[in-house]
Amino acid sequence: MKITAGLKIRLLGAATLSLILAAPQFAIAKEPDAACTLKRSEAKMAIRRSEELMDVYLTKVDQAIGAPEQYGFSVAVSACGKMVWNKGYGYADLENSAPVTDKTKFRVGSVSKTLTSAALGQLIEAGKLDLDEEVQTYVPAFPRKTFPITVRQVAGHLAGIRHYNGNEFFSAENYDSVAAGLAIFADDPLINKPGSAYAYSTYGWNLLSAVVEGASGEDFLDYMKTHVFANANMADSVADINASVIADRTRFYHFDDDSGANNNAPYVDNSNKWAGGGFLSTPADLLRFARAMFDGTLVNAETLVMMTTSQATDGGEKTNYGIGWATDMAPRELRRASEIFSENQMTRVVEIVGDDRITGHSGGSVGGLTLFIAAPDSDGDVVVAAVSNNSGFFPAFALPVAAEFIDAAGAD
């Protein structure tokens, strides 16, 4: 995704990317290492360098829009299990000059899938959900297809369920239940034989919210509130319900790269896709989620390893996706960052990240973009969450920022 019209793209060379592509295909779920330390002086240096990266990024956003601070971003970083930086930039409400704060809630888009993965993991551990059962075991009303589809296939985008068609991404229709939202795609044929190919599908994760309801016997949003958000102390994570008065919910914007216009984003209703892309959250809450996943609060270590390990097609091709987690995000995020930052800056990022695997998820919403990345095998167990309230500006600064804190944590 371009950040500005006509911005020159600097792709990393094959030799440079080979360092990242050699990353291992597993993650370690663990308590923060007792030996993990981030000296105060090193943390200050990492923050200063991150601020410099943000200056570069925001200057290019200003140039694209043609006016300063017509945006809203927020970023938070944890290292060694503790939040070490949390800062907002610009405005949550441009019309009223209301600034972004650490409580501003943004649309996190498909990071909602990662949040929902915790519910699936809990139900697996409770013996209420079997990933290799057909989805109709938990959602009997969902129509059978030419081939059976399992929960695992749906969770890994291997089931052949379609993604958005036409303007469905911009749906403004309200659905009063998870089951009602399934009607959008329930009767459609599969786009490929299950297991034969990776085909990303938000609708598949909408189906998984119904699986959560069937396996747990609870309303999906109630389950997420009680068993995921409350247990992880995520007080600022909620469903993006239009009719509700939600404190600190940002306004939503869209920059049109072709026309150069920065406008209010169109009205949408996300009630058809809570699990697929319907939650609001803050970077700080996403860090709390990461901590609760990696320290065993939400799921155990074995479950997390399974979720963050790539699935494969029937032909053995790895998909770079587990259960709600992308399993090797570095190559794509390096490319995105290379559109913004200088060759010298990107060389530094690659040297620091090395072959450390980056897991997590990105998220795209109408009026929002998110990047949630974790480097659980790196120095400092660094996690970064970055959000934008403008669907024209992706927070491509997240990986370079992560690199600064990885470097700081590894300093002697």
N, C-alpha and C positions, 0 to 999 in steps of 0.2 A: 504494500500500500504506500503510495507516495505521500509525503508530508507536505510538499509544496508543488505548485505547477512548475514544470520544467527543471526541477532539482536534479542535478546530475547524480546518477547512481554509480557508486563505486563498489562493485562486487569483489569479495575476497577471492584470491587465487586458489586454485585447486590444492597447491601444496600447503597453504595456510589452513584451508578447511580440513585437510586430512588429519590434522591434530585433533579436531573436534569429532570428526566422523568415526574415529577409532574408539570412541567412548564406550564403556562397559554397558551391558544391557540389564543391569539390576540396580536396585537401591537398597540401602541399609536403613531399616527403621530402628531408631535408637534414642536413648536419652542423650541430651547434649553432653559431649565428652567432658569429663571432669577436668581434663587438662586443657580444654578449649578456653583461651583467654584472648581478650581484645583490649590491649592497653589503651588507656584514655588518650594518650598522645597520638596513637595510631588511628583511633576512632575519629579524632578531630581532623587528622590529615585526610582520612577517607571522606569525611563529610565535606571538607573544603574542596577536594577534587571532584566530588559529586556535584557540588554547587557549580563548579566550573563547567561540567558537562551540561548541567541544566541551563546555564547561561547560553551555551552554544545552541542547544535545542530550542529554547524559547525565543532566541533572536531570529531563528529561521521561521518559527511560527508567526512572530510579529511581522516579518517581511512578507510572508504569504498573505496574511490578512490585510496588511497595509495600515495597521494601527496597533499600539501596544496593549498587552494584557487583555485581549478579547478572547480569553480562554479560561479553562479551569482544569488544573491537574493536581494530583496528590500522589505522593510516594512515601513508602515506609520500608525500612530495612531492619531485619533481625540478624544477629550474629551470636553464636554461642548460646542460643535459646532466649536471648533478650532483645527487645526492640531498642535499636541504637540511633535511629533517625526516622523522623516522621514530619513531613512538611507539605503544606498546600501552596499552590501557585495560582494566581489569578482569581477568577470569580465563579461562584456557584450560581449566581444570578446576575447576568450582565446588565439587565434593565435597571436593577435596583442597587447595583454595585455592592452586592453581598459577597464577601470574600470566601474562598474555600478555607475550611478549617479542618482539624483532625476528626471532626464529627460529621463532615459532609458525606452523604450517602450517594454513591454513583451506581449506575447500572453496570453490572459485572459480566453480562452476556454469558458466554459459554463457560466461564469459570463456575457458573451454576452447576454444570455437570460434575466438576471436581467436588464441589460441596455435597452434591447428591451421592457421590461415590461413598461417602462416609456412612450414609444410611444403608446402602447395599451391603457394605462390609459388616456393619453391625448385625444386620439380619442374617447374613451368612454365619457369623459367629454364634448367633442365637439358635441356629438350626432351623430357622424359618424360611430360608431362601437357598435354593440350589441353582447355581449359575448354569448348570447344564440341563435344567428342565426347560421344556417349552414354555413360552411366555403365557400360553393359555392356562397353565397350571395356576397362575396367579391372577390372570385377567381373562376369565372364561369367555367374556363377551367379545374379545378381539378376534376378528375373522381369521380363520385358518387360510394359509396361502398354499401355493403349489408345492412348496417345500416347508418342512417344519423349521421354526426359528427358535433358538435358545436365548435365554437371558444373557449369557456370556457374549453371544454374537451381537445382540443388540447393543450391549454396553461397549463393545469394541468397534462399532460401526462396520460390522461384517455380516449383518443380517439381510442386507438388500432393501432396507426401508429407505424410501426417498427422503430427500432434503426439501427445502423450500422450492416451490414453483411460482413463477410470475412475481406478483407483488405480495405474496404471503408473508414475507418478512415484515411488511408494514401493516399487518392486520390490526384493525382498530375495533374488532368485534370482541365483546366480553363473553367469557365462558364461565359458567357458575360452578364447574367442577372439572377435575382432571379428566374424567370419563367423557365429558362433553367435548373437550378439546381434541380427543382422539378422532372424532368424526372427520376432521380435515383430511386425514390420510388413511384411515382404517380400511377402506374398501379398495384402495389402490393396489395394483399388482407390485410384486417385488421388482426391483430394477436389475437384480442379478441373483444367481443362486447363492444362498447363504454360505459363507465361508470361502467363496471363490474370489472375492475382491473386497478391498477396503473402499467404502463409500460413506463419507461423513454425513451424519444425519442427526439434526436436532430433534426431528420428530421421533427418532428412535429413543431418545432420552425422555421425551414426553411420555412415551409408552412405559418407560422404566418408572416414572412417578406413579403410574397405575400399578406396576408390579410392587412397589413399596407399599402402596395401600393394601393390595391383596395379601401380601406376606405378613404385614404388621397388624392389619385390622384397624388401622388409624388413617385419618385424613392426612394426605401428604404434607401439607403445610404445617399441620399440628405436629407431625412426626419430626420434621426438620427443626421446628422451634424448640421442641422439648428434648430431643435426643441428640441433636447435633449442635445447634447454636447455643443452647443453654449450657451444655456440657463443656463447650469450648470457650465459654465466657464471651460470646459474640453478640453483645447487646445491640450492636448497630447493624445487624444483618436481618433483613426482612424481605418479604415478597413485595414486588413493585405493583401494589394494588392502586389503581388510579383513584378510586373513590375514597381511599383512606387519607387522612391527614397524617403525613409521615414527617416528623421533625427532621430538619436538615437535609431533606431530599433536594439534590441539585436540580436546576433547570437543565434542559437538554438542547444541544445545538448541533449544527452540521455546516461544515465549510465545504463549498462546492469548488473542487479543484479546477474545473473548467471555466466557470464564470468568475471565480474569485469572491463570491458572495458568502458571507458568514450569517446564517439564518437560524431561527428556531427550528429544531428538528420537528418533523411531522408528528402528529398525535398518533400513538400506537397503544395497544392494550396487550400486555404480555401474559394474560391469564391462560393462554393456550399452551404455555411453555415454561412453567415454573422451573422444572428440573433442567430443561434444555437451555434456558437463558433468561429467567425471569426474576432473579434476585437483585436486591440492592445491598451494597456493603461498603466498607471503608478499607483502605489499605491496612490499617492497624488490625481490623477484625480478620482480614485474610491471613495476616501473620499469626494471629491467635489460632486460626484454623490449622495452619501448617504445624505449629507447635503441638497442638492436640493430636494431630495425625502422627507426627513423628515421635512423640513421647509415649504413645500407647493409650492416651486418654480416650480417643474415639474408637480406634481399632487396634488390634494387636500387630506385632511386627510381621508375622507371616502374611496377614491379610494385606498390609500395606505393600509388601514386596510383590505380591500377586497383582495388586492394582497398578503398580508402577513398572511392571515388566511388560514389554511389548507382546501383543498377541501376533499371530501369524495367519496368513491365508492357508487354505487347504494345500496349496502348492509350496508352503514353507516360507513365503515371503513375509518378512517382518513388516508390521504396519506402523511402527513408531507410536503406538497407542495401546494402553492397557485397559483399565476400567476407570474411565473418567480422567485419566492422566495421560498427557503426551509424554513420551518416555525419552526423547532426545531432542530437545528444543534448540540447542545451541546453533546448529547450522542456519536455520531460518532466522533466528534472532540476530545472528551476526550479519546476515545479509541486510536485514532491516536497519540495523544500527549503522551499517556502512553507507547507507544513503544519507546519513546525517553528519557523521563525524569524520574527521580527517584520517588519512592513512596512518599517521603516527599514532593517533588515539586508538584506532582499531588494532594496530599491531600490539599495543600494550594490552588491550583486552584479550586478544588471542593468547599472548604469552602468559597471562595470569590464569585464564580459564583452562588452558592446556587441554587435557583429555577428560576433565571433570564433566560428568554428565549433568545436564540441566533438565529437570522435569517440572511439570506444572501444567498450565493451560493459558491460552489467550482467549479473549472474549470480545465479540463485536455486537453492539446493540445500536438501535436507532437513538442517536444522541449519547453514545458512550463507547469507549474502547478500553480494554483492560489487558494487562500482562501480569501474570502470577508465576514466578519462577523460584525454584528451590535447587540448591546445589548441596545435597545432603552428604556428599563424599568429599567436599572441598574443605579447605581450612575455614573454620568458623561456622560451618553448617549454615551458610548464608541463604536467606530468603528475601526476595524483593517483591512487593506488590505495587503496581503503578496503574493509575486510572486517569481517564480523560472524560470530560462531559461533552466532547465534540467528536462526532463520528468521522470527522475529517482528519484527525490528528492522532495517530497511534503512538503510545508511549514507548518509543523505540530506545529510549535512554535506559531502560531497566537493566539490560545485561551489562552495559558499561558501568553502571552504578554498582551492580553486584560484584563486578571484577575489582572495584576499588576496595570493597570491604573484605573480599577474599584475600586480596593482597595484604590488607592491614592485619587480618587475623593470622596470617602466616609469617608476619615480620618477627624477627628475633628480638 
